[in-house]
Amino acid sequence: MIVVEGQSNERLVLDGEWFEKQRGGRPVTRNPASTFRGAQWNDIERRVSLFGREKEHLVQVTLAFEGSGFVGFITAAANRPALAALVEGLEQAAR
């Protein structure tokens, strides 16, 4: 099982043959991992406060699934290795 924590109390879970996006611990989207079609990655840098100099680095990924559209997810850049492992697991399940 691979779990990645994200922004806005969201979480991605890859558990065997199923992929799930959760918000607040409740499932929002659940798809068979074998329907995965691709991922688009985007690195984001934004200010922590409106007038502050401190910036946070984030990773945004959009996952495409056959027949059920897209799943968007944003997390801290430090979580990129776990997110990459999740995407790799989806790619293996889709083969």
Salt bridges, closest charged atoms under 4 A:
GLU5 OE2 - ARG11 NE 2.81
GLU10 OE2 - LYS21 NZ 3.45
GLU10 OE2 - ARG23 NH2 2.69
GLU20 OE2 - ARG30 NH1 3.36
ASP43 OD1 - ARG80 NH1 2.62
GLU56 OE2 - ARG46 NE 2.89
GLU66 OE1 - ARG37 NH2 2.52
